[in-house]
Amino acid sequence: MATGPEFNIRIEKNGKLKVEISGVQGEECIQLAELLKSIIGKEELREMTSEYYGPGAEVQIKAKASVKNKKNP
């Protein structure tokens, strides 16, 4: 049983790093990813796993919609 964040860091044959963070969710995961980004450098891709959206995580969606009333001639 994990007691905190875990980092799985792989160096691919082309020299790129692939880092997976587990054991944390939501904003805490983002903060750790940002910390790693500041150490490693440029980030090419960030994917959120289902663990990120797990219990305790908040997801906010803001949307604005407008409806046009179209009259038939």
C-alpha positions as CSV (number, residue, x, y, z in Angstrom):
1,M,0.0,0.0,0.0
2,A,1.4,3.3,-1.1
3,T,1.8,6.0,1.6
4,G,2.6,8.8,-0.8
5,P,3.4,9.7,-4.3
6,E,5.3,7.3,-6.5
7,F,7.3,8.2,-9.6
8,N,7.9,5.8,-12.5
9,I,10.7,7.4,-14.6
10,R,11.8,5.7,-17.8
11,I,14.4,6.8,-20.3
12,E,13.5,5.8,-23.8
13,K,16.0,4.8,-26.5
14,N,15.6,8.2,-28.1
15,G,16.7,9.9,-24.8
16,K,13.2,11.2,-23.9
17,L,11.9,10.8,-20.3
18,K,8.5,9.3,-19.5
19,V,7.4,10.0,-16.0
20,E,4.2,8.6,-14.4
21,I,3.0,9.8,-11.1
22,S,0.8,7.6,-8.9
23,G,-0.5,7.7,-5.4
24,V,-1.9,11.2,-5.6
25,Q,-5.0,12.9,-7.2
26,G,-6.1,16.2,-8.5
27,E,-4.3,19.4,-7.7
28,E,-1.6,17.5,-5.7
29,C,-0.7,15.5,-8.9
30,I,-0.5,18.7,-10.9
31,Q,1.8,20.4,-8.4
32,L,4.2,17.4,-8.5
33,A,4.1,17.4,-12.3
34,E,4.9,21.1,-12.4
35,L,7.8,20.5,-10.0
36,L,9.2,17.7,-12.2
37,K,8.8,20.0,-15.2
38,S,10.8,22.7,-13.6
39,I,13.6,20.2,-12.9
40,I,13.6,18.3,-16.2
41,G,12.7,21.1,-18.6
42,K,10.3,21.1,-21.6
43,E,7.2,19.1,-21.4
44,E,5.9,17.6,-24.6
45,L,2.7,15.9,-23.4
46,R,0.7,15.5,-20.3
47,E,-2.0,12.9,-19.9
48,M,-4.3,12.5,-16.9
49,T,-5.2,9.0,-15.8
50,S,-8.4,7.9,-14.1
51,E,-6.5,8.1,-10.8
52,Y,-6.2,11.9,-11.3
53,Y,-10.0,12.2,-11.4
54,G,-10.6,9.8,-8.5
55,P,-12.4,10.4,-5.3
56,G,-11.5,13.8,-3.7
57,A,-10.6,15.4,-7.0
58,E,-12.7,18.3,-8.2
59,V,-13.4,18.9,-11.9
60,Q,-15.0,22.2,-12.9
61,I,-16.5,22.8,-16.3
62,K,-17.4,26.3,-17.4
63,A,-19.4,26.8,-20.5
64,K,-21.4,29.5,-22.2
65,A,-24.0,28.8,-24.7
66,S,-26.3,30.9,-26.8
67,V,-29.5,29.8,-28.5
68,K,-30.7,31.6,-31.6
69,N,-34.4,31.5,-32.3
70,K,-34.9,30.6,-36.0
71,K,-38.4,31.4,-37.3
72,N,-39.8,29.4,-40.2
73,P,-40.8,31.6,-43.3
